[in-house]
Amino acid sequence: MENTSTLNQSDAGFRGRVTRIDGDQALKRKLMSLGIRRGQEISVLHKRRNGVVVLSNGSRVAIGAGIAAQVRLEPVAAETGTGT
């Protein structure tokens, strides 16, 4: 079973990959226009009571709590450089 959570369950500093977006096509198109789509890596910058601010493709995007509850993420392991 997948280890996923919704975007509004993620804390500041969390890095994840979008695995699924629930909701209708209009919501999916809106998120796609903001650079948030399935397979996209995003970072949670701030978590607020009424939503989250994420970093996606180098842009900050504010997402309301209702929409954030429909975006499912899986954690992305932190990259460790070996320097070799």
GUBADREN-273397 format. One record per residue (C-alpha): residue in three letters; z, x, y; residue number from 1. Coordinates in steps of 0.1 Angstrom, whole numbers. Example, Ala and Ser with C-alpha at 12.3 -4.5 7.8 and 13.67 -1.06 7.14 Angstrom:
<nodes>
+---------+-------+-------+-------+-----+
: residuo :     Z :     X :     Y : num :
+---------+-------+-------+-------+-----+
:     ALA :    78 :   123 :   -45 :   1 :
:     SER :    71 :   137 :   -11 :   2 :
+---------+-------+-------+-------+-----+
</nodes>
This chain:
<nodes>
+---------+-------+-------+-------+-----+
: residuo :     Z :     X :     Y : num :
+---------+-------+-------+-------+-----+
:     MET :     0 :     0 :     0 :   1 :
:     GLU :    -8 :    12 :    35 :   2 :
:     ASN :    19 :    26 :    58 :   3 :
:     THR :     9 :     6 :    89 :   4 :
:     SER :    26 :    -9 :   118 :   5 :
:     THR :    15 :   -29 :   148 :   6 :
:     LEU :    10 :   -12 :   182 :   7 :
:     ASN :    39 :   -30 :   198 :   8 :
:     GLN :    62 :   -17 :   170 :   9 :
:     SER :    53 :    19 :   178 :  10 :
:     ASP :    75 :    41 :   200 :  11 :
:     ALA :    65 :    64 :   228 :  12 :
:     GLY :    51 :    96 :   214 :  13 :
:     PHE :    36 :    79 :   183 :  14 :
:     ARG :     1 :    90 :   173 :  15 :
:     GLY :   -19 :    67 :   151 :  16 :
:     ARG :   -53 :    56 :   139 :  17 :
:     VAL :   -63 :    20 :   143 :  18 :
:     THR :   -68 :     5 :   109 :  19 :
:     ARG :   -73 :   -31 :   118 :  20 :
:     ILE :   -75 :   -55 :   147 :  21 :
:     ASP :   -65 :   -91 :   141 :  22 :
:     GLY :   -79 :  -118 :   163 :  23 :
:     ASP :  -112 :  -132 :   172 :  24 :
:     GLN :  -144 :  -114 :   182 :  25 :
:     ALA :  -137 :  -117 :   219 :  26 :
:     LEU :  -105 :   -98 :   215 :  27 :
:     LYS :  -122 :   -71 :   194 :  28 :
:     ARG :  -150 :   -68 :   220 :  29 :
:     LYS :  -124 :   -65 :   248 :  30 :
:     LEU :  -105 :   -37 :   230 :  31 :
:     MET :  -138 :   -20 :   221 :  32 :
:     SER :  -147 :   -19 :   259 :  33 :
:     LEU :  -113 :    -2 :   265 :  34 :
:     GLY :  -121 :    24 :   238 :  35 :
:     ILE :   -98 :    10 :   211 :  36 :
:     ARG :  -116 :     3 :   179 :  37 :
:     ARG :  -111 :     7 :   142 :  38 :
:     GLY :  -108 :    44 :   132 :  39 :
:     GLN :   -99 :    54 :   168 :  40 :
:     GLU :   -69 :    77 :   173 :  41 :
:     ILE :   -45 :    67 :   200 :  42 :
:     SER :   -12 :    79 :   214 :  43 :
:     VAL :    16 :    57 :   227 :  44 :
:     LEU :    25 :    70 :   262 :  45 :
:     HIS :    50 :    44 :   273 :  46 :
:     LYS :    65 :    13 :   257 :  47 :
:     ARG :    76 :   -15 :   279 :  48 :
:     ARG :    91 :   -49 :   271 :  49 :
:     ASN :    57 :   -66 :   279 :  50 :
:     GLY :    34 :   -42 :   263 :  51 :
:     VAL :    24 :    -5 :   259 :  52 :
:     VAL :     4 :    22 :   276 :  53 :
:     VAL :   -17 :    42 :   253 :  54 :
:     LEU :   -40 :    72 :   256 :  55 :
:     SER :   -74 :    66 :   240 :  56 :
:     ASN :  -104 :    89 :   245 :  57 :
:     GLY :   -86 :   106 :   274 :  58 :
:     SER :   -80 :    74 :   293 :  59 :
:     ARG :   -48 :    55 :   298 :  60 :
:     VAL :   -49 :    19 :   288 :  61 :
:     ALA :   -22 :    -8 :   294 :  62 :
:     ILE :   -21 :   -34 :   266 :  63 :
:     GLY :     0 :   -66 :   268 :  64 :
:     ALA :    25 :   -74 :   240 :  65 :
:     GLY :     4 :  -102 :   226 :  66 :
:     ILE :   -26 :   -81 :   221 :  67 :
:     ALA :    -6 :   -50 :   210 :  68 :
:     ALA :     9 :   -72 :   182 :  69 :
:     GLN :   -27 :   -76 :   168 :  70 :
:     VAL :   -35 :   -39 :   166 :  71 :
:     ARG :   -25 :   -22 :   133 :  72 :
:     LEU :   -20 :    16 :   131 :  73 :
:     GLU :   -14 :    42 :   105 :  74 :
:     PRO :     4 :    74 :   115 :  75 :
:     VAL :   -16 :   105 :   121 :  76 :
:     ALA :     0 :   138 :   109 :  77 :
:     ALA :     6 :   163 :   137 :  78 :
:     GLU :   -19 :   191 :   136 :  79 :
:     THR :    -4 :   225 :   127 :  80 :
:     GLY :   -25 :   255 :   137 :  81 :
:     THR :   -21 :   285 :   115 :  82 :
:     GLY :   -38 :   309 :   139 :  83 :
:     THR :   -59 :   325 :   112 :  84 :
+---------+-------+-------+-------+-----+
</nodes>
